[in-house]
Amino acid sequence: MRSELIPAVFLILLCPSCAKKSDVPSFKAEIVDGVKTVHNFRGDSGAGFKPVQFMVDLSIGVEEGDEKYMFISPADIDSDRSGKIFVLDSHDDVVKEYDARGVFLRQFGRQGQGPGEFQTPSCLRVSDQDEIYVRDYNRIEVFSTRGDYLKTLPVEGYSNFDLIDNGAVIAEKRTSGKDGAEYVAVARIELQNQASRELLSQRVYWPARVMDDDFIYEYPYFVVWGVDSNQRVYAASGAEYGISVYDAGGNPVLRFTSDDARAPVAGDELKKIEAITTRVPNKVVENPFRARPVYPALKSISVDEGDRVWVERYQPRWRKRVNKETVFDVFSAGGVLLFSTQLPRHVYPQLKFKNGFIYALMKNEAGYASAVRIKMKE
């Protein structure tokens, strides 16, 4: 049984003030420390909202009914070249596979520590050779698109990842600096010998987040990245709106920024943070944002099939409420802001652009997540 498909068209209107253009350039390019740097200005001279249609072409998932179409805690989604869809459910420790029409084909993986089994699966990627890579506790389990177990790749000290050519991944890696402090880095890691090269690094302070039964606040000490068709890596820290670009060899080639400042936390959300942190003792090194919390500048980076860079703006996280939209700034491969837009639903973990579609997990107002395939029309 497949879920009922109800096509939905989401239209984002162009705001009149954004349509106005002035003679002032919307960006400035210069060479800084030998690297081209593009600074984008907003306002009347910058790019505004663009009228974009996001059409839900396929939705998989039911809240009640056939277990083949039910998700308990979906964590990731991807597609192969034929259009088959793979959804990782971290609660059930399985990958569910559907054909291009959304019909269930099979599931593979199970809870355990043996070959092809999972303990805490968190990330799923489909390679250009149509192999399924699933990040687990301290390893990557590799399967064929028919769910056959192929091999296990040991990993050490890194979590989410993206596949790139020549047997390597781009991943988040925890490291210790020469100063003894903890850092989180975007790193290129060779799967064969685990040799790594750090591209961008961010100092990590404690605590990383604070939370109660309703609200989760993340300090901006995390890293995100995306990879384009030329194996260029777009990496950023949540602490600032600046994206650093590296070529396939890991060399810096570009940096682009936006003049949007980080938004300070205020109102009830600030009161919640203050109430929680009074119960959390300080470490030797004080968290710089503990006294004046700000929201991270961005949440994720995705690259579409035209090599445009989609930067997701950060939004507060609530346990019992779902954000009604997901906002993106879209840049050219050269770092120039083209437009901003939004999906009027909460999508995660990041957009996957494949086969002329967008693949994502989408939450409704009740917090239930479906696997969706979206057609975009500009």
C-alpha beads as a LAMMPS data file, in Angstrom:
LAMMPS data file: protein, C-alpha beads

378 atoms
377 bonds

1 atom types
1 bond types

-500.0 500.0 xlo xhi
-500.0 500.0 ylo yhi
-500.0 500.0 zlo zhi

Masses

1 110.0

Atoms # bond

1 1 1 0.000 0.000 0.000
2 1 1 1.371 3.405 -0.897
3 1 1 0.428 6.671 0.707
4 1 1 -2.193 8.783 -1.031
5 1 1 -0.605 11.420 -3.220
6 1 1 -2.162 14.870 -3.124
7 1 1 -0.181 17.276 -5.316
8 1 1 0.434 20.581 -3.579
9 1 1 1.793 23.762 -5.122
10 1 1 3.593 26.239 -2.898
11 1 1 4.000 29.728 -4.397
12 1 1 6.307 32.284 -2.833
13 1 1 5.350 35.799 -3.883
14 1 1 7.910 38.407 -4.750
15 1 1 7.734 41.243 -2.247
16 1 1 7.499 44.660 -3.953
17 1 1 10.381 46.185 -2.013
18 1 1 12.643 43.314 -3.030
19 1 1 11.872 43.833 -6.717
20 1 1 13.292 47.341 -6.640
21 1 1 16.874 47.645 -7.833
22 1 1 19.283 50.532 -7.390
23 1 1 22.517 51.486 -9.092
24 1 1 24.495 50.344 -6.048
25 1 1 26.273 47.007 -6.653
26 1 1 24.757 44.114 -4.716
27 1 1 28.159 42.595 -3.973
28 1 1 31.811 43.479 -3.707
29 1 1 34.627 41.159 -4.814
30 1 1 38.230 41.464 -3.694
31 1 1 41.308 39.341 -3.030
32 1 1 41.928 38.662 0.652
33 1 1 45.027 36.644 1.625
34 1 1 45.245 35.360 -1.938
35 1 1 41.633 34.120 -2.049
36 1 1 38.783 35.763 -3.942
37 1 1 36.235 37.040 -1.427
38 1 1 32.690 38.093 -2.335
39 1 1 30.660 40.125 0.142
40 1 1 26.940 40.297 -0.612
41 1 1 24.878 43.311 0.419
42 1 1 21.173 43.060 1.083
43 1 1 18.419 45.684 1.049
44 1 1 17.070 47.393 -2.057
45 1 1 20.328 46.797 -3.924
46 1 1 20.471 43.081 -3.126
47 1 1 18.573 40.010 -4.221
48 1 1 15.066 39.545 -2.810
49 1 1 12.498 36.794 -2.682
50 1 1 11.950 35.024 -5.964
51 1 1 8.611 33.554 -7.065
52 1 1 9.301 29.812 -6.923
53 1 1 6.868 26.891 -7.079
54 1 1 7.674 23.844 -4.967
55 1 1 5.357 21.012 -6.009
56 1 1 5.155 17.881 -3.865
57 1 1 5.431 15.259 -6.591
58 1 1 5.457 12.261 -4.234
59 1 1 4.876 11.792 -0.506
60 1 1 5.621 8.554 1.328
61 1 1 4.472 8.005 4.881
62 1 1 1.345 7.247 6.898
63 1 1 0.692 7.922 10.581
64 1 1 -1.367 4.738 10.908
65 1 1 -1.748 1.704 8.698
66 1 1 0.745 -0.387 6.773
67 1 1 4.087 -0.543 8.640
68 1 1 5.920 -0.558 5.316
69 1 1 4.942 3.100 4.943
70 1 1 5.307 4.149 8.581
71 1 1 8.358 5.987 9.954
72 1 1 9.114 6.251 13.667
73 1 1 12.164 8.493 13.573
74 1 1 13.313 9.084 9.970
75 1 1 16.818 10.543 9.970
76 1 1 17.895 10.770 6.322
77 1 1 16.813 10.260 2.723
78 1 1 18.510 9.826 -0.665
79 1 1 17.857 8.479 -4.155
80 1 1 19.769 6.458 -6.711
81 1 1 20.080 7.169 -10.436
82 1 1 16.949 5.180 -11.294
83 1 1 14.823 7.220 -8.908
84 1 1 14.489 4.645 -6.133
85 1 1 14.152 6.279 -2.720
86 1 1 15.927 5.171 0.464
87 1 1 14.819 6.332 3.922
88 1 1 16.877 5.692 7.056
89 1 1 14.738 5.192 10.164
90 1 1 17.071 5.534 13.132
91 1 1 14.507 4.257 15.639
92 1 1 13.959 0.925 13.893
93 1 1 17.593 0.657 12.679
94 1 1 16.483 -0.022 9.106
95 1 1 16.682 1.434 5.619
96 1 1 13.362 1.328 3.743
97 1 1 13.499 1.209 -0.050
98 1 1 10.772 2.454 -2.422
99 1 1 10.549 2.568 -6.190
100 1 1 10.134 5.804 -8.156
101 1 1 6.328 5.575 -7.734
102 1 1 6.619 5.323 -3.937
103 1 1 5.848 1.597 -3.762
104 1 1 7.639 -0.277 -0.971
105 1 1 10.263 -2.734 -2.236
106 1 1 12.176 -3.964 0.797
107 1 1 13.946 -2.963 3.986
108 1 1 17.422 -3.912 5.157
109 1 1 19.559 -3.537 8.247
110 1 1 18.591 -4.309 11.821
111 1 1 19.674 -3.577 15.363
112 1 1 22.985 -5.207 16.291
113 1 1 26.760 -5.002 16.071
114 1 1 27.411 -7.476 13.283
115 1 1 27.993 -6.896 9.566
116 1 1 25.092 -4.991 8.032
117 1 1 23.606 -4.180 11.442
118 1 1 23.206 -0.825 13.204
119 1 1 23.499 0.578 16.706
120 1 1 22.868 4.299 16.173
121 1 1 22.531 4.977 12.423
122 1 1 22.484 8.692 11.617
123 1 1 23.389 9.419 7.994
124 1 1 22.661 7.817 4.587
125 1 1 24.222 8.507 1.195
126 1 1 23.869 6.848 -2.212
127 1 1 27.062 6.833 -4.279
128 1 1 27.347 7.477 -8.006
129 1 1 27.802 3.717 -8.329
130 1 1 24.426 3.221 -6.574
131 1 1 25.848 1.797 -3.367
132 1 1 24.191 2.706 -0.051
133 1 1 26.477 4.088 2.664
134 1 1 25.036 4.292 6.199
135 1 1 26.953 5.969 8.998
136 1 1 26.670 4.025 12.246
137 1 1 28.330 4.318 15.656
138 1 1 31.964 3.855 14.650
139 1 1 31.719 2.557 11.096
140 1 1 30.028 2.891 7.718
141 1 1 27.937 -0.047 6.508
142 1 1 27.771 -0.401 2.713
143 1 1 24.920 -2.119 0.838
144 1 1 23.833 -2.660 -2.743
145 1 1 20.593 -1.009 -3.865
146 1 1 18.951 -4.433 -3.410
147 1 1 19.878 -4.339 0.265
148 1 1 22.722 -6.856 0.048
149 1 1 25.497 -6.245 2.592
150 1 1 28.774 -5.436 0.827
151 1 1 31.336 -4.278 3.380
152 1 1 32.079 -2.392 6.583
153 1 1 34.368 0.647 6.652
154 1 1 35.794 1.562 10.059
155 1 1 35.640 5.250 10.966
156 1 1 37.135 7.150 13.846
157 1 1 36.067 10.447 15.332
158 1 1 33.688 11.745 12.682
159 1 1 29.962 11.708 12.128
160 1 1 27.892 13.031 9.202
161 1 1 29.556 12.736 5.812
162 1 1 29.251 13.256 2.053
163 1 1 30.790 10.929 -0.517
164 1 1 33.284 12.307 -3.013
165 1 1 35.435 10.722 -5.709
166 1 1 38.421 8.440 -5.220
167 1 1 37.290 6.706 -2.041
168 1 1 37.057 9.740 0.211
169 1 1 34.412 11.516 2.258
170 1 1 33.863 15.031 3.513
171 1 1 32.892 14.725 7.157
172 1 1 32.501 16.472 10.485
173 1 1 35.451 15.514 12.665
174 1 1 36.191 16.225 16.325
175 1 1 39.788 17.154 17.039
176 1 1 42.003 18.548 19.808
177 1 1 44.047 21.642 19.071
178 1 1 47.585 22.442 20.136
179 1 1 46.036 24.536 22.894
180 1 1 44.301 21.456 24.273
181 1 1 40.885 22.789 23.366
182 1 1 38.263 20.857 21.425
183 1 1 37.512 21.730 17.805
184 1 1 35.067 20.506 15.205
185 1 1 36.269 20.513 11.606
186 1 1 35.087 19.910 8.076
187 1 1 37.656 17.378 6.903
188 1 1 38.489 15.337 3.816
189 1 1 39.056 11.742 4.941
190 1 1 40.408 8.851 2.886
191 1 1 38.340 5.755 3.650
192 1 1 41.173 3.362 2.839
193 1 1 43.691 4.612 5.397
194 1 1 41.683 7.216 7.406
195 1 1 44.187 9.940 6.471
196 1 1 42.465 13.304 6.892
197 1 1 42.937 16.929 5.940
198 1 1 41.062 19.635 7.806
199 1 1 39.464 22.287 5.624
200 1 1 37.622 24.495 8.115
201 1 1 37.763 24.340 11.908
202 1 1 35.553 25.783 14.655
203 1 1 36.388 26.042 18.372
204 1 1 33.839 24.179 20.486
205 1 1 32.747 25.495 23.873
206 1 1 30.745 23.814 26.589
207 1 1 27.801 23.436 26.802
208 1 1 27.001 22.853 23.131
209 1 1 23.263 23.290 23.725
210 1 1 20.703 23.797 26.445
211 1 1 17.197 22.389 26.496
212 1 1 14.077 21.691 28.501
213 1 1 10.917 19.746 27.749
214 1 1 9.828 22.331 25.168
215 1 1 12.787 24.245 23.759
216 1 1 16.257 23.401 22.387
217 1 1 18.889 26.112 21.948
218 1 1 22.080 25.298 20.042
219 1 1 25.132 27.465 20.508
220 1 1 26.593 28.259 17.055
221 1 1 29.576 25.941 17.452
222 1 1 28.961 23.471 14.649
223 1 1 30.020 23.104 11.017
224 1 1 28.070 22.407 7.822
225 1 1 29.057 21.764 4.220
226 1 1 27.930 20.856 0.705
227 1 1 29.715 19.374 -2.328
228 1 1 29.176 20.372 -5.975
229 1 1 29.572 18.419 -9.220
230 1 1 33.248 19.401 -9.474
231 1 1 33.964 18.061 -5.972
232 1 1 34.317 21.586 -4.618
233 1 1 33.424 21.790 -0.931
234 1 1 31.379 24.678 0.495
235 1 1 32.003 24.778 4.253
236 1 1 30.817 27.093 7.010
237 1 1 30.555 27.479 10.764
238 1 1 27.233 28.218 12.410
239 1 1 28.931 31.112 14.201
240 1 1 29.040 33.399 11.144
241 1 1 27.498 33.834 7.713
242 1 1 30.624 33.062 5.728
243 1 1 31.107 30.157 3.312
244 1 1 34.620 28.983 2.451
245 1 1 35.087 27.058 -0.806
246 1 1 37.808 24.445 -1.424
247 1 1 38.762 22.683 -4.644
248 1 1 38.951 18.898 -5.021
249 1 1 42.467 18.948 -3.596
250 1 1 41.377 20.795 -0.453
251 1 1 42.852 24.172 -1.463
252 1 1 40.895 27.365 -0.632
253 1 1 39.623 29.022 -3.833
254 1 1 36.762 31.302 -2.751
255 1 1 34.981 32.788 0.225
256 1 1 31.598 34.530 0.231
257 1 1 29.642 36.269 2.938
258 1 1 26.372 38.073 3.589
259 1 1 25.936 41.259 5.609
260 1 1 23.149 39.740 7.711
261 1 1 24.167 39.782 11.369
262 1 1 23.416 36.953 13.783
263 1 1 20.063 37.445 15.465
264 1 1 20.147 37.810 19.265
265 1 1 17.930 35.541 21.313
266 1 1 15.153 37.526 22.999
267 1 1 11.792 37.241 24.729
268 1 1 10.553 33.954 26.162
269 1 1 13.330 32.020 24.444
270 1 1 16.015 34.076 26.215
271 1 1 14.243 33.594 29.553
272 1 1 14.235 29.843 28.970
273 1 1 17.972 29.813 28.226
274 1 1 18.786 31.924 31.271
275 1 1 16.686 29.681 33.506
276 1 1 18.376 26.541 32.211
277 1 1 21.956 27.851 32.249
278 1 1 21.726 28.990 35.868
279 1 1 21.647 25.277 36.704
280 1 1 24.659 24.485 34.503
281 1 1 28.084 25.193 36.073
282 1 1 30.744 27.069 34.111
283 1 1 33.791 25.363 32.715
284 1 1 37.296 26.808 32.995
285 1 1 36.902 28.428 29.583
286 1 1 33.731 30.513 29.485
287 1 1 31.412 30.055 26.525
288 1 1 31.588 33.451 24.728
289 1 1 27.904 33.380 23.786
290 1 1 26.637 32.222 27.165
291 1 1 26.108 35.737 28.514
292 1 1 24.498 37.018 25.296
293 1 1 23.064 34.128 23.307
294 1 1 22.610 34.545 19.564
295 1 1 21.077 32.199 17.038
296 1 1 23.447 30.436 14.620
297 1 1 23.727 32.193 11.272
298 1 1 22.850 29.137 9.170
299 1 1 21.753 25.540 9.486
300 1 1 22.785 23.579 6.367
301 1 1 24.332 23.860 2.905
302 1 1 23.058 22.012 -0.179
303 1 1 24.202 22.247 -3.809
304 1 1 21.699 21.757 -6.622
305 1 1 22.298 20.108 -9.990
306 1 1 23.171 23.481 -11.520
307 1 1 25.822 23.986 -8.811
308 1 1 23.880 26.737 -7.096
309 1 1 24.470 26.834 -3.356
310 1 1 21.403 26.674 -1.081
311 1 1 22.131 28.011 2.412
312 1 1 19.426 27.211 4.966
313 1 1 18.809 29.973 7.495
314 1 1 18.712 28.844 11.124
315 1 1 15.399 28.762 13.000
316 1 1 14.693 28.067 16.691
317 1 1 13.927 24.464 17.589
318 1 1 10.898 23.404 19.605
319 1 1 10.058 19.904 20.782
320 1 1 6.286 20.331 20.571
321 1 1 6.045 22.855 17.751
322 1 1 7.044 22.612 14.105
323 1 1 8.416 25.559 12.147
324 1 1 6.014 26.482 9.357
325 1 1 8.656 27.207 6.748
326 1 1 12.308 26.646 5.861
327 1 1 14.132 29.682 4.460
328 1 1 17.011 29.501 1.976
329 1 1 19.472 31.946 0.422
330 1 1 20.579 30.759 -3.027
331 1 1 24.028 31.698 -4.362
332 1 1 25.816 31.159 -7.645
333 1 1 28.851 28.878 -7.696
334 1 1 30.862 32.100 -7.682
335 1 1 29.352 33.206 -4.375
336 1 1 26.917 35.884 -5.600
337 1 1 23.522 35.969 -3.859
338 1 1 20.873 35.238 -6.506
339 1 1 17.663 35.184 -4.480
340 1 1 16.033 34.019 -1.260
341 1 1 13.029 31.726 -1.008
342 1 1 11.254 29.426 1.388
343 1 1 9.530 26.096 1.560
344 1 1 6.359 26.561 3.648
345 1 1 7.059 23.392 5.632
346 1 1 9.823 22.208 7.924
347 1 1 12.279 20.115 5.878
348 1 1 15.402 18.298 7.078
349 1 1 18.189 17.198 7.360
350 1 1 19.238 19.030 4.170
351 1 1 17.962 19.161 0.599
352 1 1 19.153 16.435 -1.807
353 1 1 19.054 17.474 -5.474
354 1 1 18.972 14.473 -7.818
355 1 1 17.209 13.335 -11.007
356 1 1 15.650 16.773 -11.503
357 1 1 13.948 16.606 -8.076
358 1 1 14.497 17.660 -4.482
359 1 1 14.410 14.848 -1.920
360 1 1 13.795 15.691 1.737
361 1 1 12.037 14.704 4.929
362 1 1 9.135 17.038 5.680
363 1 1 7.264 17.503 8.974
364 1 1 3.622 18.481 9.187
365 1 1 2.138 20.646 11.937
366 1 1 1.693 17.619 14.188
367 1 1 5.402 16.800 13.880
368 1 1 4.946 13.679 11.755
369 1 1 7.619 13.296 9.060
370 1 1 7.103 12.043 5.514
371 1 1 9.619 11.334 2.762
372 1 1 8.894 13.719 -0.095
373 1 1 10.026 14.237 -3.658
374 1 1 9.598 17.840 -4.770
375 1 1 9.550 19.345 -8.243
376 1 1 10.735 22.925 -8.416
377 1 1 9.613 25.420 -11.035
378 1 1 11.142 28.896 -11.230

Bonds

1 1 1 2
2 1 2 3
3 1 3 4
4 1 4 5
5 1 5 6
6 1 6 7
7 1 7 8
8 1 8 9
9 1 9 10
10 1 10 11
11 1 11 12
12 1 12 13
13 1 13 14
14 1 14 15
15 1 15 16
16 1 16 17
17 1 17 18
18 1 18 19
19 1 19 20
20 1 20 21
21 1 21 22
22 1 22 23
23 1 23 24
24 1 24 25
25 1 25 26
26 1 26 27
27 1 27 28
28 1 28 29
29 1 29 30
30 1 30 31
31 1 31 32
32 1 32 33
33 1 33 34
34 1 34 35
35 1 35 36
36 1 36 37
37 1 37 38
38 1 38 39
39 1 39 40
40 1 40 41
41 1 41 42
42 1 42 43
43 1 43 44
44 1 44 45
45 1 45 46
46 1 46 47
47 1 47 48
48 1 48 49
49 1 49 50
50 1 50 51
51 1 51 52
52 1 52 53
53 1 53 54
54 1 54 55
55 1 55 56
56 1 56 57
57 1 57 58
58 1 58 59
59 1 59 60
60 1 60 61
61 1 61 62
62 1 62 63
63 1 63 64
64 1 64 65
65 1 65 66
66 1 66 67
67 1 67 68
68 1 68 69
69 1 69 70
70 1 70 71
71 1 71 72
72 1 72 73
73 1 73 74
74 1 74 75
75 1 75 76
76 1 76 77
77 1 77 78
78 1 78 79
79 1 79 80
80 1 80 81
81 1 81 82
82 1 82 83
83 1 83 84
84 1 84 85
85 1 85 86
86 1 86 87
87 1 87 88
88 1 88 89
89 1 89 90
90 1 90 91
91 1 91 92
92 1 92 93
93 1 93 94
94 1 94 95
95 1 95 96
96 1 96 97
97 1 97 98
98 1 98 99
99 1 99 100
100 1 100 101
101 1 101 102
102 1 102 103
103 1 103 104
104 1 104 105
105 1 105 106
106 1 106 107
107 1 107 108
108 1 108 109
109 1 109 110
110 1 110 111
111 1 111 112
112 1 112 113
113 1 113 114
114 1 114 115
115 1 115 116
116 1 116 117
117 1 117 118
118 1 118 119
119 1 119 120
120 1 120 121
121 1 121 122
122 1 122 123
123 1 123 124
124 1 124 125
125 1 125 126
126 1 126 127
127 1 127 128
128 1 128 129
129 1 129 130
130 1 130 131
131 1 131 132
132 1 132 133
133 1 133 134
134 1 134 135
135 1 135 136
136 1 136 137
137 1 137 138
138 1 138 139
139 1 139 140
140 1 140 141
141 1 141 142
142 1 142 143
143 1 143 144
144 1 144 145
145 1 145 146
146 1 146 147
147 1 147 148
148 1 148 149
149 1 149 150
150 1 150 151
151 1 151 152
152 1 152 153
153 1 153 154
154 1 154 155
155 1 155 156
156 1 156 157
157 1 157 158
158 1 158 159
159 1 159 160
160 1 160 161
161 1 161 162
162 1 162 163
163 1 163 164
164 1 164 165
165 1 165 166
166 1 166 167
167 1 167 168
168 1 168 169
169 1 169 170
170 1 170 171
171 1 171 172
172 1 172 173
173 1 173 174
174 1 174 175
175 1 175 176
176 1 176 177
177 1 177 178
178 1 178 179
179 1 179 180
180 1 180 181
181 1 181 182
182 1 182 183
183 1 183 184
184 1 184 185
185 1 185 186
186 1 186 187
187 1 187 188
188 1 188 189
189 1 189 190
190 1 190 191
191 1 191 192
192 1 192 193
193 1 193 194
194 1 194 195
195 1 195 196
196 1 196 197
197 1 197 198
198 1 198 199
199 1 199 200
200 1 200 201
201 1 201 202
202 1 202 203
203 1 203 204
204 1 204 205
205 1 205 206
206 1 206 207
207 1 207 208
208 1 208 209
209 1 209 210
210 1 210 211
211 1 211 212
212 1 212 213
213 1 213 214
214 1 214 215
215 1 215 216
216 1 216 217
217 1 217 218
218 1 218 219
219 1 219 220
220 1 220 221
221 1 221 222
222 1 222 223
223 1 223 224
224 1 224 225
225 1 225 226
226 1 226 227
227 1 227 228
228 1 228 229
229 1 229 230
230 1 230 231
231 1 231 232
232 1 232 233
233 1 233 234
234 1 234 235
235 1 235 236
236 1 236 237
237 1 237 238
238 1 238 239
239 1 239 240
240 1 240 241
241 1 241 242
242 1 242 243
243 1 243 244
244 1 244 245
245 1 245 246
246 1 246 247
247 1 247 248
248 1 248 249
249 1 249 250
250 1 250 251
251 1 251 252
252 1 252 253
253 1 253 254
254 1 254 255
255 1 255 256
256 1 256 257
257 1 257 258
258 1 258 259
259 1 259 260
260 1 260 261
261 1 261 262
262 1 262 263
263 1 263 264
264 1 264 265
265 1 265 266
266 1 266 267
267 1 267 268
268 1 268 269
269 1 269 270
270 1 270 271
271 1 271 272
272 1 272 273
273 1 273 274
274 1 274 275
275 1 275 276
276 1 276 277
277 1 277 278
278 1 278 279
279 1 279 280
280 1 280 281
281 1 281 282
282 1 282 283
283 1 283 284
284 1 284 285
285 1 285 286
286 1 286 287
287 1 287 288
288 1 288 289
289 1 289 290
290 1 290 291
291 1 291 292
292 1 292 293
293 1 293 294
294 1 294 295
295 1 295 296
296 1 296 297
297 1 297 298
298 1 298 299
299 1 299 300
300 1 300 301
301 1 301 302
302 1 302 303
303 1 303 304
304 1 304 305
305 1 305 306
306 1 306 307
307 1 307 308
308 1 308 309
309 1 309 310
310 1 310 311
311 1 311 312
312 1 312 313
313 1 313 314
314 1 314 315
315 1 315 316
316 1 316 317
317 1 317 318
318 1 318 319
319 1 319 320
320 1 320 321
321 1 321 322
322 1 322 323
323 1 323 324
324 1 324 325
325 1 325 326
326 1 326 327
327 1 327 328
328 1 328 329
329 1 329 330
330 1 330 331
331 1 331 332
332 1 332 333
333 1 333 334
334 1 334 335
335 1 335 336
336 1 336 337
337 1 337 338
338 1 338 339
339 1 339 340
340 1 340 341
341 1 341 342
342 1 342 343
343 1 343 344
344 1 344 345
345 1 345 346
346 1 346 347
347 1 347 348
348 1 348 349
349 1 349 350
350 1 350 351
351 1 351 352
352 1 352 353
353 1 353 354
354 1 354 355
355 1 355 356
356 1 356 357
357 1 357 358
358 1 358 359
359 1 359 360
360 1 360 361
361 1 361 362
362 1 362 363
363 1 363 364
364 1 364 365
365 1 365 366
366 1 366 367
367 1 367 368
368 1 368 369
369 1 369 370
370 1 370 371
371 1 371 372
372 1 372 373
373 1 373 374
374 1 374 375
375 1 375 376
376 1 376 377
377 1 377 378
